[in-house]
Amino acid sequence: MLSQPSVAPRLAQIEPFHVMRILEAAKALEAQGRDVIHLEIGEPDFPTPPAIVRAGLAAMSAGHTFYTPAAGLPALREAIARFHAERFGVQVDPRRIIVTPGASGALQLILALLVGRDDEVLLADPGYPCNRHLISLFEGRPLNIAVDAASRFQLTAQHVAQHAGPRSVAALVASPANPTGTVLEPAEIAALAQACRERGMALIVDEIYQGLVYDRPHETALAVADDVFVVNSFSKYFQMTGWRLGWLIAPDWAVPDLEKLAQNLFLAAPTVAQHAALAAFEDETLALLDHRRLELDNRRRHLQRRISDMGLTIPCNPEGAFYLWVDFSRFTDSAERFAARLLDSEGVALAPGNDFGANPAFMRLAYTQPIERLEVACERLGRSFPGSCT
């Protein structure tokens, strides 16, 4: 009998995205006629703004279906630069902007540039799981640093000083963060950037939830550190998840090599999506997006109140994104088992904390449902807790 080929050793370091199992099980229940409330997936429930859709249809009708330059449409790179100038007061040379297939494409470029075999990248635990898996893909070592409420679940300059070693090449942070929704202060980013510079490391700042911030100004790491790598996306704030479009802003020295990697890894980001994204910065679109941000803020406040009423703890105030990071330890020592039971018994889908690191008693709740549905979800969730207030 012929034996099958072996897979590369790196696969042993790459785990499944466990929340997708929850989503698959939830979809199976829906196929059986069950009503399921989805609080597990990090995707806005709002449709892509109409102006963006119209621009995409117009692009297809006009025959804009061929490859663009590897770094993206010049007009889109210029539009992104103008957006940074108008919203953040930061001047960015469009040449430093590379348009990518989603934020994941941007991270792949940066990690391919920086990470060699056994090189380390410092990450916060909890954090977005695909980040550590992308590091493993390039045969690097994700150094997951346990963080807690004392640092608002964020890496700090002190963490870099304590944990960086001779093989450390970068630190990766997110602001706003997934799964916690916490935001780094400008002074914290400046301190992180300086700590990395002193050690010959790069600082990568994931800003894909930028724009979805509440009770505070919109900010970017580039305002305090021009030499960092910034990753952004049209998925979350601009609500273009399925269009698969993101961008990165890099230091000047890195641009030629990043373009070379883009040419080889994906040729170019999706052409129609790039033309559509030009409409993302129109006044009509931005006004609609800000209205939707206010709706997300209302949901955030409502769900925070109801979760607290149930005796659950949210260790840090979520100032951005669309998640609550909730401590369920009062009721369970296994969020994974609890999530499976909750889905089966009550039809509420949540993301267990083990997806985001060593957090077995935490859950991530996405408030990407209307308040009416969030209220039903809370009523169902409350039934799962003995003696809890619903």
Beta strands, then each sheet from edge to edge (+ up, - down):
strand 1: 37-38
strand 2: 97-100
strand 3: 120-125
strand 4: 141-146
strand 5: 168-174
strand 6: 202-206
strand 7: 229-233
strand 8: 246-249
strand 9: 323-327
strand 10: 348-349
strand 11: 351-352
strand 12: 362-366
sheet 1: 1+ 10+
sheet 2: 2+ 8- 7+ 6+ 5+ 3+ 4+
sheet 3: 9+ 12- 11+
end
